[in-house]
Amino acid sequence: MDKIVVSGQASKVGKTTLVEEIIKNLCGDILTIKCAVSDEQINPIISIEEKINKNKNKDTGRYLKAGSNKAIFIKTKRENLKKSLDDIKNEIKDYDYLIYEGNNVLDFINADLIIFLKNKLLERKYSADKAESRSDIILDKSNEKEIIFNIESISCYKAHLLADVLGFSVGKVGKLLNKAEVKIKGCQLGLF
């Protein structure tokens, strides 16, 4: 199962829209998890949804409409996020892709690919610096979706995953990596 995290500098930067695009680009069974952290949330909220009609205008409904097989919404205090993620472990089985939306989740999972969205016109939330520093790629929404690689090297497998996630050909990702001088490691064909 590939774990993908979409994080960002602020609310309204386009995380949910990007998750929708990613879902549409992928082939296979997909589970999406929206992690919202709030200091005001006394008791954690965990909502597991498989039907679009329940919350069709909420993020989870948008995930389902885009093609996710199941969508989970977690809202909790930061100190309860790990326990909430542990509480849904039985729901995370037999999926090809697990897509998380949120910054704080990065402290509790090992992601295969981390995408960070930024926009210089928006304020930064407290969790943005850590999420940006851990990201593999940064999409600058204030600069026509400019792709910034936040890595010096990438595995061939992760490059293929990136192509799938962004809906690009492997050749296009290869050209972007070459232009950014990112080295490809562990080439499946032994070319790099």
C-alpha positions as CSV (number, residue, x, y, z in Angstrom):
1,M,0.0,0.0,0.0
2,D,1.4,3.4,-1.0
3,K,0.9,6.1,1.6
4,I,0.6,9.6,0.2
5,V,0.3,12.8,2.2
6,V,-1.0,16.1,0.9
7,S,0.0,18.9,3.3
8,G,0.0,22.6,3.0
9,Q,0.9,26.0,4.5
10,A,-2.7,27.1,5.2
11,S,-6.4,26.4,4.9
12,K,-7.8,27.1,1.4
13,V,-4.4,26.4,-0.3
14,G,-6.0,23.7,-2.4
15,K,-5.2,20.4,-0.5
16,T,-8.7,18.9,-1.0
17,T,-8.7,19.8,-4.7
18,L,-5.3,18.2,-5.1
19,V,-6.5,15.0,-3.3
20,E,-9.5,14.9,-5.7
21,E,-7.1,15.1,-8.7
22,I,-4.8,12.5,-7.3
23,I,-7.8,10.1,-6.7
24,K,-8.8,10.5,-10.3
25,N,-5.3,9.8,-11.6
26,L,-4.8,6.6,-9.7
27,C,-6.0,3.1,-10.6
28,G,-6.8,0.8,-7.7
29,D,-8.6,0.8,-4.3
30,I,-8.2,4.1,-2.5
31,L,-8.8,5.1,1.1
32,T,-8.6,8.8,2.0
33,I,-8.2,10.2,5.5
34,K,-8.7,13.9,6.4
35,C,-6.9,14.8,9.6
36,A,-8.0,18.1,11.2
37,V,-6.3,19.2,14.4
38,S,-8.2,21.6,16.7
39,D,-7.3,22.6,20.3
40,E,-11.0,23.2,20.9
41,Q,-12.0,19.6,20.1
42,I,-12.6,18.0,23.5
43,N,-13.5,14.5,22.3
44,P,-12.1,13.1,19.0
45,I,-14.5,12.8,16.1
46,I,-14.0,9.9,13.7
47,S,-16.4,9.6,10.8
48,I,-16.1,6.7,8.3
49,E,-18.0,7.1,5.1
50,E,-18.6,5.0,2.0
51,K,-21.6,6.8,0.6
52,I,-21.4,10.1,-1.3
53,N,-24.8,11.3,-0.2
54,K,-23.9,11.5,3.5
55,N,-21.7,14.6,3.3
56,K,-21.4,15.3,-0.4
57,N,-20.2,18.8,0.0
58,K,-17.7,18.1,2.8
59,D,-14.1,17.0,2.0
60,T,-14.9,13.3,2.6
61,G,-17.9,13.5,0.2
62,R,-15.6,15.1,-2.4
63,Y,-13.1,12.3,-2.0
64,L,-15.8,9.7,-2.5
65,K,-17.2,11.5,-5.5
66,A,-13.7,11.6,-7.1
67,G,-13.5,7.8,-6.7
68,S,-12.2,7.0,-3.3
69,N,-13.6,3.7,-2.0
70,K,-13.8,4.9,1.6
71,A,-13.2,8.3,3.3
72,I,-12.4,8.9,7.0
73,F,-12.6,12.2,8.8
74,I,-10.7,12.7,12.0
75,K,-10.9,15.9,14.1
76,T,-9.0,15.9,17.4
77,K,-6.5,17.7,19.5
78,R,-3.0,17.2,18.4
79,E,-2.1,15.1,21.4
80,N,-4.9,12.7,20.6
81,L,-4.1,12.3,16.8
82,K,-1.9,9.2,17.2
83,K,-4.6,7.4,19.2
84,S,-7.3,8.4,16.7
85,L,-5.1,7.0,13.9
86,D,-4.6,3.8,15.9
87,D,-8.4,3.5,16.4
88,I,-8.9,3.3,12.6
89,K,-6.2,0.7,11.9
90,N,-8.9,-2.0,11.2
91,E,-10.3,0.2,8.4
92,I,-6.9,0.4,6.7
93,K,-6.7,-3.0,5.0
94,D,-6.5,-4.2,1.4
95,Y,-6.1,-0.8,-0.2
96,D,-3.7,0.1,-3.0
97,Y,-3.4,3.7,-1.9
98,L,-3.9,5.5,1.4
99,I,-4.1,9.3,0.9
100,Y,-3.9,11.5,4.0
101,E,-4.7,15.2,4.0
102,G,-3.1,17.2,6.8
103,N,0.2,18.3,8.2
104,N,0.3,16.8,11.7
105,V,-0.2,13.2,10.5
106,L,3.4,13.3,9.3
107,D,4.5,12.8,12.9
108,F,2.8,9.4,13.1
109,I,3.1,7.7,9.7
110,N,5.8,6.8,7.3
111,A,4.7,8.2,4.0
112,D,5.9,7.1,0.6
113,L,5.3,10.5,-1.0
114,I,4.7,13.9,0.6
115,I,3.4,16.8,-1.3
116,F,3.3,20.3,0.2
117,L,1.2,23.1,-1.2
118,K,2.2,26.7,-0.7
119,N,0.9,30.1,-1.8
120,K,2.7,33.3,-0.8
121,L,-0.6,35.1,-0.6
122,L,-1.7,33.0,2.4
123,E,-0.6,33.0,6.0
124,R,1.3,30.0,7.3
125,K,-0.1,27.8,10.0
126,Y,2.1,26.6,12.8
127,S,2.5,23.1,11.3
128,A,3.5,24.3,7.9
129,D,7.3,24.6,8.4
130,K,7.7,21.0,9.5
131,A,5.5,19.7,6.8
132,E,7.3,21.7,4.1
133,S,10.7,20.5,5.3
134,R,9.6,16.8,5.1
135,S,8.0,17.1,1.7
136,D,9.3,15.4,-1.4
137,I,7.8,18.0,-3.7
138,I,6.3,21.5,-3.2
139,L,3.6,22.8,-5.5
140,D,3.7,26.6,-5.5
141,K,0.1,27.6,-6.1
142,S,1.1,31.3,-6.4
143,N,3.3,30.4,-9.4
144,E,1.2,28.5,-11.8
145,K,1.6,25.2,-9.9
146,E,5.4,25.3,-10.2
147,I,6.9,22.0,-9.0
148,I,9.8,22.3,-6.6
149,F,11.7,19.2,-5.7
150,N,12.6,19.2,-2.0
151,I,15.0,16.2,-2.4
152,E,18.4,15.5,-3.9
153,S,17.6,12.0,-5.0
154,I,14.5,9.8,-5.6
155,S,14.0,6.1,-6.0
156,C,12.8,4.9,-9.4
157,Y,9.7,3.5,-7.6
158,K,8.9,6.9,-6.0
159,A,9.4,8.6,-9.4
160,H,6.8,6.3,-10.9
161,L,4.4,6.9,-8.0
162,L,4.9,10.6,-8.5
163,A,4.0,10.3,-12.2
164,D,0.8,8.3,-11.3
165,V,-0.2,10.8,-8.6
166,L,0.3,13.9,-10.8
167,G,-1.2,12.2,-13.9
168,F,2.1,12.8,-15.8
169,S,3.9,10.3,-18.0
170,V,7.0,8.8,-16.6
171,G,9.0,10.6,-19.3
172,K,7.7,13.9,-18.2
173,V,8.6,13.2,-14.6
174,G,12.1,12.1,-15.7
175,K,12.5,15.4,-17.6
176,L,11.4,17.4,-14.6
177,L,13.8,15.5,-12.4
178,N,16.7,16.0,-14.8
179,K,15.9,19.7,-15.0
180,A,15.9,20.0,-11.2
181,E,19.1,17.9,-11.1
182,V,17.5,15.2,-8.8
183,K,19.2,11.9,-9.1
184,I,17.2,8.7,-9.7
185,K,18.3,5.8,-7.5
186,G,17.5,2.1,-7.9
187,C,16.4,2.3,-11.5
188,Q,14.2,-0.7,-12.2
189,L,16.0,-1.1,-15.6
190,G,19.5,-0.5,-14.2
191,L,20.0,2.6,-16.3
192,F,20.8,5.1,-13.5
